[in-house]
């Protein structure tokens, strides 16, 4: 009976490992997305702070924050060009 208990314990630990690894992957994705939003918000705040001298403003919303955070320099340049030509 002792070996059955040891096998069941190992199977339980393996199951716990599988469940834990399945829960960590989405959490890692959410953390990366949160960091991207924060970086994008900081970059947009800096652009709006420095652009205020020239009366230049980029709207801060989730889409622009994601674009500025995912692609920092090209994203800000494209957002700036969109702001200049569209608005």
Phi, psi and omega per residue, in radians:
X1 nan -0.434 -3.124
X2 -1.200 -0.652 -3.130
X3 -1.215 -0.557 3.094
X4 -1.152 -0.680 3.112
X5 -1.153 -0.672 3.117
X6 -1.167 -0.716 3.127
X7 -1.151 -0.756 3.104
X8 -1.105 -0.645 3.088
X9 -1.122 -0.746 3.104
X10 -1.152 -0.702 3.098
X11 -1.119 -0.709 3.104
X12 -1.121 -0.721 3.096
X13 -1.142 -0.673 3.096
X14 -1.138 -0.714 3.086
X15 -1.109 -0.715 3.093
X16 -1.115 -0.663 3.079
X17 -1.109 -0.766 3.140
X18 -1.115 -0.765 3.135
X19 -1.146 -0.734 3.125
X20 -1.108 -0.751 3.140
X21 -1.225 -0.514 3.088
X22 -1.243 -0.485 3.134
X23 -1.511 -0.383 -3.099
X24 -1.341 -0.622 -3.086
X25 -1.064 -0.857 3.100
X26 -1.158 -0.567 3.113
X27 -1.140 -0.688 3.104
X28 -1.108 -0.696 3.105
X29 -1.127 -0.741 3.119
X30 -1.130 -0.653 3.116
X31 -1.155 -0.740 3.091
X32 -1.089 -0.701 3.121
X33 -1.140 -0.701 3.101
X34 -1.116 -0.752 3.111
X35 -1.118 -0.684 3.106
X36 -1.090 -0.746 3.108
X37 -1.114 -0.726 -3.122
X38 -1.164 -0.778 3.122
X39 -1.092 -0.746 3.103
X40 -1.098 -0.704 3.106
X41 -1.130 -0.709 3.118
X42 -1.158 -0.757 3.133
X43 -1.120 -0.728 3.110
X44 -1.157 -0.625 3.094
X45 -1.130 -0.713 3.105
X46 -1.143 -0.742 3.122
X47 -1.114 -0.746 -3.138
X48 -1.195 -0.578 3.107
X49 -1.191 -0.835 3.140
X50 -1.312 -0.552 3.126
X51 -1.307 -0.277 3.107
X52 -1.089 -0.440 3.099
X53 -1.138 -0.652 -3.099
X54 -1.774 0.250 -3.105
X55 1.007 0.761 3.131
X56 -1.974 2.271 -3.073
X57 -2.477 2.328 3.022
X58 -1.936 2.271 -3.124
X59 -1.102 2.458 3.118
X60 -1.826 1.893 3.053
X61 -2.518 3.016 -3.071
X62 -1.017 -0.608 -3.119
X63 -1.214 -0.787 3.141
X64 -1.220 -0.605 3.090
X65 -1.130 -0.702 3.121
X66 -1.177 -0.707 3.122
X67 -1.150 -0.741 -3.129
X68 -1.262 -0.527 3.134
X69 -1.422 -0.648 -3.116
X70 -1.302 -0.696 3.134
X71 -2.221 1.455 -2.942
X72 -0.943 -1.126 -3.067
X73 -1.328 -0.884 3.128
X74 -1.119 -0.617 3.125
X75 -1.126 -0.747 3.106
X76 -1.165 -0.680 3.109
X77 -1.125 -0.768 3.128
X78 -1.169 -0.682 3.080
X79 -1.125 -0.674 3.099
X80 -1.145 -0.733 3.104
X81 -1.146 -0.713 3.070
X82 -1.077 -0.694 3.123
X83 -1.147 -0.716 -3.128
X84 -1.199 -0.751 -3.012
X85 -1.583 -0.508 -3.075
X86 -1.617 -0.758 -3.070
X87 -1.579 nan nan
